Amino acid sequence: MATLMAGAMSVVLYSAYLSFPKEIQGMREWALGLVLLVAGAIFFSLRGNSYIPALCANAVLIWGLGLTLIGTEKFYERPQSWYLFHGVWLAGMLGVTYWMVVEPHFSARVATFSYLVFIFYARQIYLIWKYGEAHFSTRFFGVLMAFQALVVLTRGLLATLHGESHVNLLAIGPFQSIYLATAHFMILMMTVGFMTVCTRRLQTILERRSTLDPLTQVLNRRGFADIYTKEHALMRREGTFMTMLNIDIDYFKKINDCHGHAVGDRVLIDVADVIGKALRVSDHVARFGGEEFVVLLPATGLDRALHITERIQFALRQPRDGVPNYTVSIGVACQTSPEESLDGILIRADKAMYCAKDRGRDRIEIAPDAIVALVAARA
């Protein structure tokens, strides 16, 4: 039954691999690993008095467990340990073959297999601990992996210290009962744990896609509104200012007409990249559609905001490879009252930007009412 369930889980994982975003890696390797573990169980059932099925079983079991390691490394976007994979497999096959064919010794064979497989589990525990997200799914996966590693290590130690009587699964004993009760289902449980972290990654990706502009990878309107709500609450609580910048590319239609839409897309990506590098960690940039970008500067009054705005404009004026030269018009609106809404400050920044367009483009204009509000606040 456990073998059939492992086979079914491999189908589930492979289906998820075909359906999930390509950013989520490792499911294909886990699915193939489960197939090999099923094959190993089948070979063991056929072993009889021949060495060949038993050797094949050990070979594919190590391959299967090794592929789960490769899958976990791909999931966490770490370099794949193929040298470790092949090294453990080669050492395992040499050891198992020696203790099975040259000098038959069951407990030594079990110890060799257990210690080498433990390396795969230990590596995965390290990956989960080092690179896993601080979330229940990661802790669940890590606990399952640690428990399985402990079971395998314990079997190896018992084989080393007490011999065949404690590790021969055909015999009757407390460890044999515990091992048989857990071994069949722990692989399935670890697969469930891996699927859980994959599902969590999927949730994160979908949430990010719903708040990011797909072309420039900066915030979209929805993501910006969420950020503004949080910063507005902080502004209200601490009595600080916020400043909004409305940045629009000059003559963007001409860029598309003369150079093509592919170049226009590169210009948009370049604008988002340059603005992002000119901002502080606490600042936020969003694309509102077309060639319009909006920047939120939390806890920033007009003087500091103008300094940041000039830095952005200077950086955007510099020639760069791969995109034609272009300029931007920027409207600046400072919010001093927490009673003002997002729509209100956006309208003021937008009007200031269009004022910059009307006065010749490639310039910065300040919303007049923002200046009045700032002076009143300072007075």
Backbone torsions as a table, in degrees:
resi	resn	phi	psi	omega
1	MET	NA	-43.7	179.2
2	ALA	-62.9	-37.2	178.1
3	THR	-63.6	-43.6	178.3
4	LEU	-63.9	-38.9	179.1
5	MET	-66.2	-38.8	177.2
6	ALA	-63.3	-41.3	176.2
7	GLY	-61.9	-40.9	178.9
8	ALA	-65.3	-39.3	179.4
9	MET	-66.2	-32.9	177.2
10	SER	-63.9	-37.9	177.0
11	VAL	-65.9	-41.2	178.9
12	VAL	-61.8	-45.3	-179.3
13	LEU	-64.8	-41.7	-179.1
14	TYR	-68.5	-36.1	175.5
15	SER	-63.2	-40.9	176.9
16	ALA	-64.6	-38.9	177.9
17	TYR	-58.7	-40.2	-179.7
18	LEU	-73.5	-25.4	-173.3
19	SER	-99.3	-31.9	-174.6
20	PHE	-74.0	159.3	175.2
21	PRO	-59.1	150.5	-176.9
22	LYS	-66.5	-14.5	175.9
23	GLU	-65.7	-21.3	-179.5
24	ILE	-94.6	105.1	-176.6
25	GLN	-105.9	162.9	172.6
26	GLY	104.6	-18.2	-177.0
27	MET	-68.5	-35.2	178.7
28	ARG	-63.3	-42.5	179.9
29	GLU	-66.5	-39.8	176.2
30	TRP	-63.8	-40.9	179.2
31	ALA	-62.7	-45.2	178.6
32	LEU	-66.0	-36.7	177.0
33	GLY	-60.4	-41.4	177.9
34	LEU	-65.0	-38.8	177.1
35	VAL	-60.4	-41.8	179.4
36	LEU	-68.2	-35.6	176.5
37	LEU	-65.5	-37.5	174.8
38	VAL	-63.9	-43.1	178.0
39	ALA	-62.0	-38.3	177.8
40	GLY	-62.6	-41.6	177.9
41	ALA	-63.3	-37.3	178.5
42	ILE	-66.8	-43.0	178.3
43	PHE	-61.3	-40.5	178.3
44	PHE	-62.9	-36.8	179.6
45	SER	-68.7	-17.8	-178.2
46	LEU	-102.6	4.2	-167.9
47	ARG	-64.1	-40.8	178.6
48	GLY	52.0	-130.7	179.7
49	ASN	-102.0	7.5	-177.1
50	SER	-98.5	145.8	177.7
51	TYR	-75.0	-30.5	-168.2
52	ILE	-61.9	-50.3	178.5
53	PRO	-59.7	-37.6	179.6
54	ALA	-66.9	-41.3	177.8
55	LEU	-65.4	-41.8	177.0
56	CYS	-61.7	-40.3	179.0
57	ALA	-60.4	-48.0	178.9
58	ASN	-61.9	-39.9	-178.8
59	ALA	-62.0	-50.2	-175.6
60	VAL	-73.7	-28.0	176.0
61	LEU	-65.1	-43.6	178.4
62	ILE	-65.8	-41.6	175.5
63	TRP	-58.0	-46.6	-177.9
64	GLY	-61.3	-46.7	179.7
65	LEU	-67.6	-35.1	176.8
66	GLY	-64.9	-37.0	179.2
67	LEU	-68.5	-30.0	174.8
68	THR	-65.1	-35.7	175.0
69	LEU	-63.4	-47.0	179.7
70	ILE	-59.7	-40.7	178.4
71	GLY	-63.1	-41.7	178.4
72	THR	-65.4	-39.7	177.8
73	GLU	-64.1	-40.7	178.5
74	LYS	-66.7	-36.7	179.3
75	PHE	-62.2	-43.9	-179.5
76	TYR	-87.2	10.2	174.5
77	GLU	57.6	44.6	177.1
78	ARG	-109.5	156.5	177.2
79	PRO	-58.8	138.5	-177.3
80	GLN	-77.4	135.4	-175.6
81	SER	-88.7	64.6	-178.2
82	TRP	-69.0	-33.9	176.5
83	TYR	-62.9	-43.4	176.4
84	LEU	-63.3	-43.7	179.2
85	PHE	-55.0	-54.0	-177.1
86	HIS	-71.5	-32.8	178.8
87	GLY	-65.8	-44.3	178.1
88	VAL	-65.3	-42.1	179.6
89	TRP	-62.1	-45.1	-179.0
90	LEU	-65.2	-45.4	178.9
91	ALA	-63.1	-39.6	179.5
92	GLY	-64.7	-44.0	-178.8
93	MET	-69.0	-37.7	176.9
94	LEU	-65.0	-44.5	-179.4
95	GLY	-66.4	-46.8	-179.4
96	VAL	-63.4	-41.9	179.9
97	THR	-63.9	-42.4	-179.6
98	TYR	-63.2	-48.1	-176.3
99	TRP	-78.4	-6.0	176.7
100	MET	-103.4	-38.6	-172.7
101	VAL	-105.6	-50.6	-174.2
102	VAL	-75.6	-53.7	-178.9
103	GLU	-134.6	85.3	-174.7
104	PRO	-54.1	122.4	-179.6
105	HIS	-154.7	100.2	-171.4
106	PHE	-62.6	-47.9	-176.1
107	SER	-66.5	-34.9	177.0
108	ALA	-66.7	-36.8	177.8
109	ARG	-65.6	-43.4	178.7
110	VAL	-64.1	-42.4	-179.9
111	ALA	-63.4	-43.7	179.0
112	THR	-59.3	-49.6	-179.6
113	PHE	-61.8	-44.8	-175.9
114	SER	-64.8	-46.0	-178.1
115	TYR	-64.7	-39.8	-178.9
116	LEU	-69.7	-41.6	177.9
117	VAL	-65.7	-33.0	177.7
118	PHE	-57.7	-32.5	178.2
119	ILE	-58.9	-42.9	178.2
120	PHE	-60.6	-45.6	-179.5
121	TYR	-65.7	-42.3	-179.2
122	ALA	-61.9	-40.2	178.5
123	ARG	-62.5	-41.4	-179.8
124	GLN	-68.7	-37.5	176.4
125	ILE	-60.2	-41.9	178.2
126	TYR	-62.1	-44.1	-179.9
127	LEU	-61.3	-43.6	-179.3
128	ILE	-64.4	-42.9	-179.2
129	TRP	-68.7	-40.1	-174.1
130	LYS	-80.0	-41.5	-170.3
131	TYR	-117.3	-3.1	-178.4
132	GLY	-73.1	149.8	177.3
133	GLU	-71.5	147.1	177.2
134	ALA	-75.9	80.9	-175.3
135	HIS	-149.5	157.3	-179.2
136	PHE	-55.8	-40.1	-178.3
137	SER	-59.1	-40.8	179.1
138	THR	-67.4	-43.4	179.1
139	ARG	-63.7	-39.7	178.1
140	PHE	-61.9	-47.7	178.1
141	PHE	-61.7	-43.0	-179.1
142	GLY	-65.4	-40.4	179.3
143	VAL	-64.4	-43.2	178.5
144	LEU	-62.2	-42.9	179.7
145	MET	-65.1	-41.1	180.0
146	ALA	-66.0	-39.7	179.2
147	PHE	-63.7	-44.5	179.3
148	GLN	-64.6	-39.2	177.8
149	ALA	-62.4	-40.3	179.3
150	LEU	-64.3	-41.8	178.9
151	VAL	-62.2	-45.7	-179.2
152	VAL	-65.3	-43.1	179.5
153	LEU	-64.4	-40.7	178.8
154	THR	-61.4	-41.2	178.7
155	ARG	-63.9	-39.9	177.1
156	GLY	-63.4	-42.3	179.6
157	LEU	-66.5	-40.6	177.8
158	LEU	-63.6	-39.3	177.4
159	ALA	-63.9	-36.3	-179.6
160	THR	-73.3	-42.6	-171.7
161	LEU	-90.1	-32.4	-171.8
162	HIS	-120.6	-8.5	174.6
163	GLY	82.9	-164.2	-169.5
164	GLU	-65.0	-29.7	-173.0
165	SER	-62.5	-25.6	-177.8
166	HIS	-96.9	-12.7	-174.9
167	VAL	-121.7	-6.1	177.4
168	ASN	-74.9	112.0	-174.0
169	LEU	-71.8	-11.4	175.9
170	LEU	-82.5	-13.9	178.5
171	ALA	-87.9	173.9	-179.1
172	ILE	-109.1	126.9	179.6
173	GLY	-174.1	166.2	-177.0
174	PRO	-62.8	-43.4	-178.5
175	PHE	-68.0	-40.8	179.1
176	GLN	-57.6	-41.6	-179.2
177	SER	-65.2	-44.7	-180.0
178	ILE	-65.5	-44.2	-177.3
179	TYR	-63.5	-45.5	179.8
180	LEU	-64.8	-34.9	-179.1
181	ALA	-69.4	-29.6	-176.4
182	THR	-100.5	-34.9	-171.1
183	ALA	-59.4	-41.8	-176.0
184	HIS	-66.9	-30.3	-173.3
185	PHE	-102.9	-17.1	-177.3
186	MET	-67.7	-36.9	176.3
187	ILE	-60.7	-42.1	177.7
188	LEU	-65.2	-41.3	-179.8
189	MET	-66.4	-39.2	177.4
190	MET	-66.0	-35.4	175.7
191	THR	-63.6	-42.0	175.7
192	VAL	-61.2	-41.4	178.0
193	GLY	-61.3	-43.2	178.3
194	PHE	-65.2	-41.4	178.2
195	MET	-63.2	-32.1	178.8
196	THR	-65.9	-44.7	179.1
197	VAL	-69.5	-31.8	175.5
198	CYS	-64.9	-41.1	178.8
199	THR	-65.7	-38.5	176.1
200	ARG	-63.1	-42.3	177.2
201	ARG	-61.7	-40.1	177.9
202	LEU	-61.0	-44.3	178.9
203	GLN	-59.7	-43.7	-179.7
204	THR	-63.0	-43.2	-179.6
205	ILE	-63.6	-43.9	-179.3
206	LEU	-65.9	-38.8	177.4
207	GLU	-64.5	-41.5	179.6
208	ARG	-65.6	-41.0	179.3
209	ARG	-64.9	-31.2	-179.0
210	SER	-74.4	-15.4	-178.2
211	THR	-116.1	-0.6	-178.8
212	LEU	-116.3	147.0	172.7
213	ASP	-73.4	126.3	-173.9
214	PRO	-65.0	-27.1	-178.3
215	LEU	-81.7	-51.5	-173.2
216	THR	-95.0	-15.4	-179.0
217	GLN	64.0	21.8	168.0
218	VAL	-99.0	178.8	-177.6
219	LEU	-62.3	147.8	168.6
220	ASN	-97.7	-172.4	-177.9
221	ARG	-58.9	-43.0	-178.2
222	ARG	-65.1	-46.4	180.0
223	GLY	-63.7	-38.1	179.6
224	PHE	-66.6	-40.6	178.8
225	ALA	-61.8	-39.3	178.1
226	ASP	-64.1	-44.2	179.6
227	ILE	-64.3	-43.1	-179.4
228	TYR	-60.8	-40.9	179.9
229	THR	-58.7	-43.0	179.5
230	LYS	-67.6	-44.6	-179.0
231	GLU	-68.7	-33.3	178.4
232	HIS	-66.4	-40.0	177.3
233	ALA	-64.0	-39.2	177.6
234	LEU	-66.8	-40.0	177.7
235	MET	-60.7	-45.5	179.3
236	ARG	-61.9	-40.6	-176.9
237	ARG	-70.8	-38.4	-173.1
238	GLU	-102.5	-6.2	177.6
239	GLY	69.2	37.1	-179.1
240	THR	-101.1	-179.2	176.2
241	PHE	-103.7	161.3	168.4
242	MET	-133.6	149.9	177.7
243	THR	-128.5	138.5	-179.9
244	MET	-113.5	135.6	175.0
245	LEU	-114.3	132.1	172.4
246	ASN	-109.8	114.9	-173.5
247	ILE	-115.1	124.3	-177.8
248	ASP	-129.2	133.0	-179.0
249	ILE	-73.1	131.6	179.2
250	ASP	-75.7	135.9	175.6
251	TYR	52.8	42.9	-177.9
252	PHE	-67.0	-35.2	178.1
253	LYS	-60.5	-37.4	178.3
254	LYS	-65.0	-36.5	177.0
255	ILE	-62.8	-44.9	178.1
256	ASN	-63.4	-41.9	-177.3
257	ASP	-68.9	-38.3	-176.0
258	CYS	-85.0	-34.8	-172.7
259	HIS	-113.5	-12.7	-178.9
260	GLY	98.3	159.4	-176.8
261	HIS	-70.3	-26.8	177.7
262	ALA	-64.1	-42.1	176.1
263	VAL	-67.4	-39.2	176.2
264	GLY	-57.8	-40.5	177.3
265	ASP	-63.9	-39.6	178.7
266	ARG	-65.0	-35.2	176.6
267	VAL	-63.5	-44.8	178.6
268	LEU	-60.4	-44.1	178.2
269	ILE	-62.8	-40.3	-179.9
270	ASP	-64.7	-42.8	178.1
271	VAL	-58.8	-48.6	-179.6
272	ALA	-60.6	-40.8	-178.4
273	ASP	-67.1	-45.8	-178.5
274	VAL	-65.4	-43.8	178.9
275	ILE	-61.6	-45.4	-179.1
276	GLY	-58.1	-39.5	-179.6
277	LYS	-72.3	-25.2	-178.9
278	ALA	-84.2	-13.6	-176.4
279	LEU	-89.3	166.0	173.4
280	ARG	-84.2	168.6	-179.6
281	VAL	-62.1	-32.2	-176.2
282	SER	-81.3	-9.0	-176.6
283	ASP	-87.9	164.7	-175.9
284	HIS	-137.1	139.4	177.5
285	VAL	-125.0	142.7	-179.3
286	ALA	-139.4	151.0	171.0
287	ARG	-101.9	124.4	-177.0
288	PHE	-96.9	11.9	-179.5
289	GLY	111.0	148.6	-179.8
290	GLY	59.3	-130.2	-177.9
291	GLU	-107.3	19.9	-176.1
292	GLU	-101.2	128.9	177.4
293	PHE	-123.0	146.1	178.7
294	VAL	-125.1	136.4	-180.0
295	VAL	-121.0	134.1	175.4
296	LEU	-110.3	126.2	179.5
297	LEU	-113.6	95.9	-177.8
298	PRO	-70.3	151.5	176.2
299	ALA	50.3	43.6	-175.3
300	THR	-134.9	122.1	174.7
301	GLY	-82.1	-177.8	-172.9
302	LEU	-65.9	-42.2	-176.8
303	ASP	-60.4	-49.9	179.8
304	ARG	-66.3	-36.2	179.9
305	ALA	-64.4	-39.8	178.8
306	LEU	-65.3	-36.3	177.1
307	HIS	-63.0	-43.6	178.1
308	ILE	-66.2	-39.4	-179.3
309	THR	-63.6	-43.4	178.2
310	GLU	-63.2	-36.7	178.3
311	ARG	-64.9	-41.2	178.4
312	ILE	-63.3	-47.1	-177.6
313	GLN	-63.6	-41.5	178.1
314	PHE	-61.3	-43.2	-179.8
315	ALA	-65.2	-37.5	-178.8
316	LEU	-72.4	-23.7	179.4
317	ARG	-75.6	-19.0	-174.9
318	GLN	-72.8	137.3	177.8
319	PRO	-68.2	142.6	179.7
320	ARG	-138.7	149.3	-179.3
321	ASP	-68.6	141.7	174.0
322	GLY	93.6	-12.7	178.6
323	VAL	-136.2	146.8	175.7
324	PRO	-71.1	160.1	176.4
325	ASN	-65.4	142.6	179.3
326	TYR	-153.4	164.9	177.1
327	THR	-129.6	172.2	179.3
328	VAL	-135.5	154.6	170.9
329	SER	-109.1	137.0	-172.6
330	ILE	-128.0	130.0	171.7
331	GLY	-107.0	138.1	-175.7
332	VAL	-120.4	129.8	176.7
333	ALA	-134.9	126.4	-179.4
334	CYS	-102.0	129.3	178.1
335	GLN	-100.2	116.1	179.7
336	THR	-106.9	-16.6	-178.6
337	SER	-112.2	129.3	177.3
338	PRO	-69.2	-8.7	179.6
339	GLU	-78.0	-17.2	179.6
340	GLU	-74.8	139.7	-177.6
341	SER	-88.7	170.3	175.8
342	LEU	-61.3	-44.0	179.7
343	ASP	-60.7	-37.4	-179.1
344	GLY	-62.8	-48.8	-178.2
345	ILE	-71.8	-31.3	176.6
346	LEU	-65.1	-41.5	179.4
347	ILE	-63.5	-42.4	-179.7
348	ARG	-65.1	-43.5	178.6
349	ALA	-65.6	-36.7	179.8
350	ASP	-66.5	-42.4	177.9
351	LYS	-63.5	-38.8	177.7
352	ALA	-65.7	-37.0	177.8
353	MET	-64.7	-43.7	178.5
354	TYR	-67.0	-28.5	174.0
355	CYS	-64.6	-40.1	176.2
356	ALA	-63.6	-38.2	176.8
357	LYS	-62.5	-46.3	-176.4
358	ASP	-66.7	-26.6	-176.9
359	ARG	-95.2	16.2	172.0
360	GLY	118.8	-3.1	179.1
361	ARG	66.4	174.7	-179.2
362	ASP	52.7	46.7	-178.1
363	ARG	-152.3	170.6	179.9
364	ILE	-114.3	133.3	174.2
365	GLU	-127.7	145.7	-177.8
366	ILE	-107.4	134.1	176.9
367	ALA	-61.2	122.5	-174.4
368	PRO	-55.9	-43.0	-178.0
369	ASP	-66.7	-22.7	176.5
370	ALA	-67.5	-38.3	178.7
371	ILE	-65.5	-43.7	179.5
372	VAL	-61.4	-44.7	-179.2
373	ALA	-63.4	-37.2	-178.5
374	LEU	-69.7	-42.4	178.9
375	VAL	-63.3	-42.6	179.7
376	ALA	-62.6	-39.9	-179.0
377	ALA	-66.5	-37.5	-178.7
378	ARG	-74.8	-31.9	179.1
379	ALA	-66.5	NA	NA
